[in-house]
Each structure stands twice: as C-alpha cells, then as structure tokens.
C-alpha cells in the first residue's frame, strides 16, 4: 500500500496583515448609519430575548 505525503510550504510573506492606520473608518458612512437606525428601530419594536 502506498503512503501519500503532503508537503506544504509556508510562505511567511503572504500574510503581512493590515495596519490599523490604513483601515478606513465607516463610522459616518450613510449606508452604515441607515442600517444602525433600522436595527435600533427593530430592537425597540421586537426587543431582546429573555436570558435563561
């Protein structure tokens, strides 16, 4: 019976990550503000489930 070996190479340069200073803030984005308003109206209408 043949044995299969998987060789995986790790490329340390592929995931450099993101710098927090380069990430755009969506705090004042019109779409985000609309979604937050809709969510707050839904929560006021429906409410949160009771904790058990």
Buried (B, 14 or more C-beta within 10 A) or exposed (E): EEEEEEEEEEEEEEEEEEEEEEEEEEEEEEEEEEEEEEEEEEEEEEEEEEEE
